[in-house]
Amino acid sequence: MAFVQTPVSEDVAAPSAAAPAVRLVAGAEPAPVLYTAEFDSDFGRLRCASSDQGLVYVELPRASGRGFAGWCKRFAPEAELTPSAERNRAAATQIGEYLAGRREAFDLALDLRATPFQTRVYRALLTIPFGETRSYAQIAEQIGAPRAVRAVGTANGANPLAPVIPCHRVINTGGKLGGYGGGLDMKRRLLAMEHSRPAQGDLL
């Protein structure tokens, strides 16, 4: 599938006027260099990758699926990987603060590289306020594809920018957690930290 081009410096509306907004920047041009950095958090060790335009990937601890290598193969096959803590300092700091319970919103540029459908889903996820959840069916309705509930779940599983794009806030209609690329234990902990209310027993 083709990349989607997102207008440069287009702010995504934050859930409240006081909250910072992430900025989706162009993701259609090749990224000749991706700058990577690893850092420790309350949830374990993570890896960030950024282009010259913004954050492109966050690799969660114990992540499932093809991971960063699989994402690179599909969306940035020609990119040279260069270690750089400085290029990822803002992202690592803000993600670390969020995972420690000291931040509710992000103020970052995101170089989102995804299919058009995935991008519609991720834009919808960015409108879910801290501490709230939506169902996969609600997200499908929000993007105008009410029959695409399963595809919404697949897009969530492929989210390259969790937890900045908060796919952990999407649960099943009946209140069950559903899936999560970082594992259900991490999803439970994130929702508990945000004081969300999934079905009783899912946080135990």
N, C-alpha and C positions, 0 to 999 in steps of 0.2 A: 504494500500500500504506500501511497505517497505521503511525504511529510505535509503538515499543514503550516502555512505561513501566518504567523500572528503579527499584527502591526507592532512596530517598535514602540516601547515605552507605553503600552496600553495598560493603565491601572485596572485591576480587578476590584470591583466594589467590595469594601470590607463589610463584615456583618454589622458593625456599628461605626458611627462617624468618628469616634475617638480611636478606633483601632487602625494600625498601619495596614497598608495594602501591599500585596505582592504585585509585581509588574511583569507581565508576559512580554517577552521580546522576541524578535524574529528567530524562527527555528528552521527555516528552509535552506539557508546557506550552509555549505559544508563547514565543519569546524576543524581546521587544520591541527589545532592543539587542544587537548583537554587537560586541565590542571587538577591533580588529585591530592587528597590529603585524608589521613585517618585521624580519628580522635575518639577519646573515651567519653562515655556518658553514663548516666544512672542506669541505662538499659543495656550497656555493653559497648563494644567498639563499633563505630560507624565509619563509612568512607564517603566523602563528598567528591564530586567532579564538577568542574565549572569550565565554560568556554570564556572567550573574551566578552561575551554578551550577558552571561548570567549562569546561575546554577542549572546544571543539566541532569544530575543524578545524585540520589542519596541511597547508598547501600546499607540496609538495616542489619543489625546483628541477627544471625541465624535465618537470614532471608531464604525463602524458597524460590523455585523457578530458575531461570537461566542467569539471573543476576546481572552484574555490571558488564561482564564479558559478553553475554548474549545481547544486551542492549546496544553495546558498542558495535557489535557485528551487524546489527540491523540499521542503526540510526547514525553511526559515526564510524564507518569501516576504515576510513583513511586517516583518522585522527591519531596523532602522536600523544602518548600519555606522558605527562611531565609532572613530577611531584612538586607541589607548591602549597605550603601552609598559608602563605600570605594571600594567595588568590581565593582561598576558601575560608578566610578568617571570619568574615561576617556570618556566613552560613553556619559554620561550625559553632560559633558563639551562640547564635540565636537558637539553633536546634538544641544545643546543650542546655540552654536556659529553659526552653520549652519542656524538654524531657525531665528537667529537675523541678518542674512546677513553678517556674519563675517568669514565664512568658505565655501570653494568650494569643498573640498574633505575630506574624512575620513581616519584615520590611526588607524584601529581597527582590532582585531581578531574577526571573526564571526563564532560561532559554529552553522552552518546552519543545521537545521533539517527539511527536506522536502522530497517529493517524487523525484524520478529521473527526471521526466518531469519538475517539478517545479524548480529543481536545474538548469536545462539547461536554463530555462527562466531567472532565477535570475542572472546567469552568463552573459547572454546577456544584461540584464539591467545595469549591472555594467560597461559596455563598453560605455554607452551613456554619452557623456561629459556634464558637467555643462552648463546650458543655451541652450541645444538642446533638441529636442523631436524626438521620433520615433513613428510610428504607430504600432498597434497590428499586422497588416499584415507583417510589416517589421521585427518584432521580430520573428514571426513564420517562415519567410524565413530564418532569421539568424540562427535559431536552426535546420534548415533542416526539418521543419514540416509545409510547406506552407498552408496546409488545416486545421491547428489546431489554427486558429485565435481565436475562441471562448475559446478554452482551455487555450490559452495564457492570455486572459482576466480573466479567472477564477483563474489562477495561480497568476496573479497580485493582485487580490482581496484577496488572501490568504497569501500574502507576510508578513512574521513575522518580517521583519527588515526594514520597511519603517521608515524614509526616507534614511537610510544608503544604502539600495538597492533601487534605485530611480524609483519605479514603477510610480511615479507621472509624469515622463517624457514620458510616453506612452499614446498616444491619438488616437482617431479614424482617419481613413484614410482621411475623409472629413474635418478634423480639429476640430471636436467637442471633448470635453474633455474625454468622456467615463466615467468610474467609478473611484472611489478611496475609499479605506477602511477608510480613515479619513474624508470623505465627500468632495463634489465637491468644497465647499468654500475654504477648505484648499488646494486642488489641484490648484485652480485658484491662490491663494496667493503664493504658492510655485513657480509656473511657472512665475508669474509676478516678483517675487523676483529674479529669475534666468534670467530674460529678455528673456524668450522664446517667441515664436510668434504663439500661437494657433489662431484659427479663430477669427477675429475681433468680439467683442461682448461677447466672453466667459470670458473676464477678467472684464467685467462691473458688 
